[in-house]
Amino acid sequence: MRSEVRVSRCFFSILTPRSSPMQRQLAKFLQHLHVERGASPHTLKSYREDLETFADYLCEEDGSCPDPMTLTSPELRGYLAALHDAGYAKTSIARKLASLRSFYRFAQREDWIDNNPAKALRNPRKAHKLPHFLSTSEIGKLLGAPSSDKVMGLRDRAILETLYSAGLRVSELVGLNDGDLDFDQGIVRVRGKGRKERLAPLGSYALAALHAWLAKRQLAEKEPTGRDAPVFVNRFGSRLTSRSVGRMLEKHLKESGLDGRTSPHTLRHSFATHLLDGGADIRSVQELLGHKSLVTTQIYTHLSTSNLRAAYEKAHPRAK
């Protein structure tokens, strides 16, 4: 077993008859995530990279690997210590530990082990970092940046309006099809993590921007039409990617002079923060965001402290 963590060698790209038991176990786990749990390509990629790092730590230079089913909790703690020594952030270590826990739970389900050695491991303590968000005036400045005189400008405005209006993840946005939009009801059907679906409302500005974009959109010949047509496409008519949305946003951030830390997910953070600032119930915001746990949503309540303080000082007779 190695004492340091090196760059992964992509253990699971190709399985051959001579593949090690460890490779086969981890490959079967990834297949389980894909087929049974409906994990997204992004989630599968993250699990695969985490488990490749783990496998690379275990295996020797000659390629021989111990059976991960024989490992103990102290040996897994050694792996976490090696990640720390290699300079991994606490958030990255916590994610890799979560991947290990999932893998060993699957191994227990498959009767490969009796006891889960990762169950006793604790996450590293991490500082609570509040998500970055834009003010309402900054949002207005960003949404007004794309030009309405060009087709791609209409598309960009529709993207930004939809992200902010519905609080979507960028992966949810690029996965939208025409059949997901209901202009009469002003809602959109969203496919979130784990293939879970939810309905999200669209405001009048987003609906108007979508109407303007769809009137000018042209699909590539290979793209499906009708209800399965992608809502957002690139200049060649093919479905837009999450990375392309990020590049588009960077362009408009520079044009509008806004904070360069802003990402597509910032609009989702801003959506939640502005709803809570406006008096929305936190459980309603949880539903709109598609969060499984209320704990995940509660981080946005910390962003409203200054607003709450201002309201208190304005309303309480003995605040000052």
C-alpha positions in Angstrom: 0.0 0.0 0.0 1.4 3.4 -1.0 1.8 6.2 1.6 1.1 9.1 -0.7 -1.6 10.0 -3.2 -0.6 10.3 -6.8 -2.5 11.4 -9.9 -5.0 8.7 -10.9 -4.3 6.3 -13.7 -7.9 5.8 -14.7 -8.4 2.3 -13.5 -11.9 1.8 -14.8 -11.7 3.0 -18.4 -11.1 -0.5 -19.8 -11.8 -3.9 -18.0 -10.0 -7.0 -19.4 -10.1 -10.6 -18.3 -6.9 -9.9 -16.4 -8.4 -6.9 -14.5 -7.9 -7.1 -10.7 -10.7 -7.9 -8.4 -10.5 -4.4 -7.1 -11.0 -3.0 -10.6 -14.0 -5.2 -11.1 -15.6 -4.3 -7.8 -15.3 -0.6 -8.4 -16.5 -0.9 -12.0 -19.6 -2.8 -10.7 -20.3 -0.1 -8.2 -20.1 2.6 -10.9 -22.5 0.5 -13.0 -24.9 0.3 -10.0 -24.8 4.2 -9.7 -25.6 4.5 -13.4 -28.3 1.9 -13.9 -30.0 1.6 -10.5 -29.6 5.1 -9.0 -29.8 7.0 -12.2 -26.7 9.1 -11.5 -26.0 11.9 -13.9 -22.8 11.9 -16.0 -21.3 14.6 -13.8 -22.0 12.6 -10.7 -20.5 9.4 -12.2 -17.4 11.3 -13.2 -16.9 12.6 -9.7 -17.4 9.1 -8.1 -15.0 7.6 -10.7 -12.3 10.2 -10.1 -12.7 9.8 -6.3 -12.4 6.0 -6.5 -9.5 6.1 -8.9 -7.6 8.3 -6.4 -8.4 5.7 -3.7 -7.3 2.8 -5.9 -4.1 4.6 -6.9 -3.2 5.1 -3.3 -3.7 1.4 -2.5 -1.8 -0.1 -5.5 1.9 -0.6 -5.7 4.2 0.5 -8.5 4.1 -2.9 -10.1 0.3 -2.7 -10.4 -0.6 -5.2 -7.6 -3.5 -4.0 -5.5 -4.8 -5.3 -2.2 -8.4 -6.4 -1.9 -10.3 -3.3 -0.6 -12.7 -5.7 1.2 -9.9 -6.6 3.6 -9.2 -3.0 4.7 -9.9 -1.8 8.2 -11.0 1.6 9.5 -7.4 2.6 10.6 -6.1 1.8 7.1 -8.8 4.0 5.6 -7.9 6.8 8.0 -4.4 6.5 6.6 -5.8 7.2 3.2 -7.5 10.3 4.4 -4.3 11.5 6.1 -2.5 11.0 2.8 -5.1 13.2 1.1 -4.5 15.9 3.7 -0.7 15.6 3.3 -1.1 15.9 -0.5 -2.8 19.3 0.0 -6.4 18.3 -0.8 -9.0 20.8 0.5 -11.3 19.7 3.4 -14.3 19.8 1.1 -12.5 17.5 -1.4 -11.5 15.1 1.3 -15.1 15.0 2.6 -16.4 14.3 -0.9 -13.9 11.4 -1.4 -14.9 10.0 2.0 -18.6 10.2 0.9 -17.7 8.2 -2.2 -15.9 5.6 -0.1 -18.9 5.3 2.2 -21.2 4.7 -0.7 -18.8 2.1 -2.2 -18.6 0.1 1.0 -22.3 0.3 1.6 -22.8 -1.2 -1.9 -20.1 -3.9 -1.0 -22.1 -4.7 2.1 -25.3 -5.0 0.1 -23.5 -7.4 -2.3 -22.3 -9.5 0.7 -18.6 -8.8 -0.2 -18.1 -7.7 3.4 -19.8 -8.1 6.8 -18.9 -4.7 8.3 -18.5 -1.3 6.6 -14.9 0.0 7.5 -15.8 3.5 6.3 -18.8 3.9 8.6 -16.7 4.9 11.6 -14.8 7.6 9.7 -15.7 11.2 10.4 -15.7 14.1 7.9 -13.0 16.7 8.4 -14.3 19.8 10.1 -14.8 22.5 7.5 -15.5 26.2 7.8 -18.9 27.2 6.7 -18.5 29.3 3.6 -21.5 31.3 2.6 -22.3 31.2 -1.0 -21.7 34.2 -3.2 -24.8 36.0 -4.5 -25.6 39.1 -6.4 -27.8 42.0 -5.2 -31.1 42.7 -7.0 -29.5 45.7 -8.7 -26.5 43.6 -9.9 -28.9 40.9 -11.2 -30.8 43.6 -13.1 -27.5 44.8 -14.6 -26.4 41.3 -15.6 -29.8 40.4 -17.1 -29.7 43.5 -19.2 -26.2 42.9 -20.6 -27.1 40.6 -23.6 -28.0 42.5 -26.8 -31.6 42.0 -28.0 -30.5 42.9 -31.5 -28.7 39.5 -32.1 -30.0 36.0 -32.0 -27.3 34.8 -29.6 -28.1 37.8 -27.4 -31.7 36.7 -27.2 -30.6 33.3 -26.3 -28.2 34.6 -23.6 -30.9 36.7 -22.0 -33.3 33.8 -22.0 -30.7 31.6 -20.3 -29.9 34.2 -17.6 -33.6 35.0 -17.0 -34.5 31.3 -16.7 -31.6 30.5 -14.4 -32.6 33.3 -12.1 -36.4 33.1 -12.4 -36.5 29.3 -11.7 -33.4 28.9 -9.6 -32.1 26.1 -11.8 -28.8 24.3 -11.7 -26.9 24.8 -15.0 -27.2 21.1 -15.8 -31.0 21.3 -15.4 -31.1 24.3 -17.7 -29.2 22.7 -20.6 -31.3 19.6 -20.2 -34.6 21.4 -20.9 -36.7 20.4 -23.9 -39.5 22.3 -25.5 -42.0 19.8 -24.0 -40.8 20.9 -20.5 -42.1 24.5 -21.0 -45.7 25.3 -20.2 -46.3 29.0 -21.2 -50.0 28.9 -20.4 -49.3 28.0 -16.7 -45.9 29.8 -16.5 -44.0 26.7 -15.3 -41.2 24.5 -16.4 -40.6 20.8 -15.6 -37.1 20.3 -14.3 -35.2 17.1 -14.1 -32.9 17.4 -11.1 -30.4 15.2 -9.4 -31.1 11.5 -9.4 -33.7 12.0 -12.2 -36.1 13.6 -9.7 -38.5 15.9 -11.4 -40.1 19.1 -10.0 -42.2 22.0 -11.4 -40.7 25.4 -11.2 -42.5 28.7 -11.8 -41.3 31.2 -14.5 -41.7 34.9 -14.1 -43.1 37.2 -16.8 -39.6 38.4 -17.8 -38.3 34.9 -18.3 -41.4 33.8 -20.3 -41.0 36.9 -22.5 -37.3 36.2 -23.0 -38.0 32.5 -23.9 -40.7 33.5 -26.4 -38.3 35.9 -28.1 -35.5 33.3 -28.2 -37.6 30.4 -29.4 -39.0 32.5 -32.3 -35.4 32.9 -33.7 -33.9 29.5 -32.7 -32.7 27.2 -35.4 -32.0 23.5 -34.7 -29.3 21.4 -36.3 -30.6 18.8 -38.7 -29.5 16.0 -36.3 -31.3 17.5 -33.3 -34.8 16.1 -32.5 -37.8 18.3 -33.1 -41.1 18.8 -31.3 -41.4 18.3 -27.6 -37.9 16.7 -27.4 -36.1 19.6 -29.1 -33.5 21.2 -26.8 -34.6 24.7 -25.6 -31.1 26.1 -25.6 -28.7 25.4 -28.5 -25.3 26.8 -29.7 -24.8 28.8 -33.0 -24.6 25.5 -34.9 -28.1 24.4 -33.6 -26.8 21.7 -31.2 -27.8 21.4 -27.5 -25.8 23.8 -25.3 -23.4 22.4 -22.7 -22.9 23.5 -19.1 -19.4 24.7 -20.0 -20.7 26.9 -22.8 -23.1 28.5 -20.4 -20.2 29.3 -18.1 -18.2 30.9 -20.9 -21.2 32.9 -22.0 -21.7 34.2 -18.4 -18.0 35.2 -18.2 -18.5 37.3 -21.3 -21.4 39.3 -19.9 -19.8 39.7 -16.5 -16.9 41.5 -18.2 -19.3 43.6 -20.2 -21.3 44.6 -17.1 -18.3 45.0 -14.7 -19.6 42.5 -12.2 -17.8 40.3 -9.7 -15.7 37.7 -11.6 -16.4 35.1 -9.0 -20.0 34.9 -10.3 -20.9 31.5 -11.8 -24.1 30.1 -13.3 -24.8 28.7 -9.8 -24.5 32.2 -8.4 -27.9 33.0 -10.0 -29.4 30.0 -8.1 -27.9 31.3 -4.8 -29.3 34.8 -5.6 -32.7 33.3 -6.4 -32.9 31.6 -3.0 -31.5 34.6 -1.1 -33.8 37.1 -2.7 -36.9 34.9 -2.1 -36.0 34.6 1.6 -35.3 38.4 1.8 -38.7 38.9 0.4 -40.4 36.9 3.0 -40.8 33.5 1.3 -41.2 30.5 3.6 -38.0 28.4 3.8 -39.8 25.2 3.1 -41.2 26.7 -0.1 -37.7 27.7 -1.1 -36.6 24.2 -0.4 -39.2 22.8 -2.8 -38.4 25.3 -5.5 -34.7 24.5 -5.3 -35.3 20.7 -5.3 -33.3 20.2 -2.1 -33.8 16.9 -0.4 -32.9 18.2 3.0 -34.0 21.5 4.7 -30.4 21.8 6.1 -29.1 22.4 2.6 -31.5 25.3 2.2 -30.9 26.8 5.6 -27.5 28.2 4.6 -29.3 30.9 2.7 -30.9 32.2 5.9 -27.4 33.3 7.0 -27.2 35.6 4.0 -30.1 37.6 5.2 -28.6 38.6 8.5 -27.9 42.2 7.5 -31.5 42.6 6.1 -33.0 41.2 9.3 -30.8 43.6 11.4 -32.0 46.5 9.3 -35.7 45.5 9.7 -35.1 45.0 13.5 -33.6 48.5 13.9 -36.4 50.1 11.9 -39.3 48.3 13.7 -38.2 47.7 17.3 -38.8 50.7 19.6 -35.6 50.1 21.7 -33.3 48.8 18.9 -31.2 52.0 19.0 
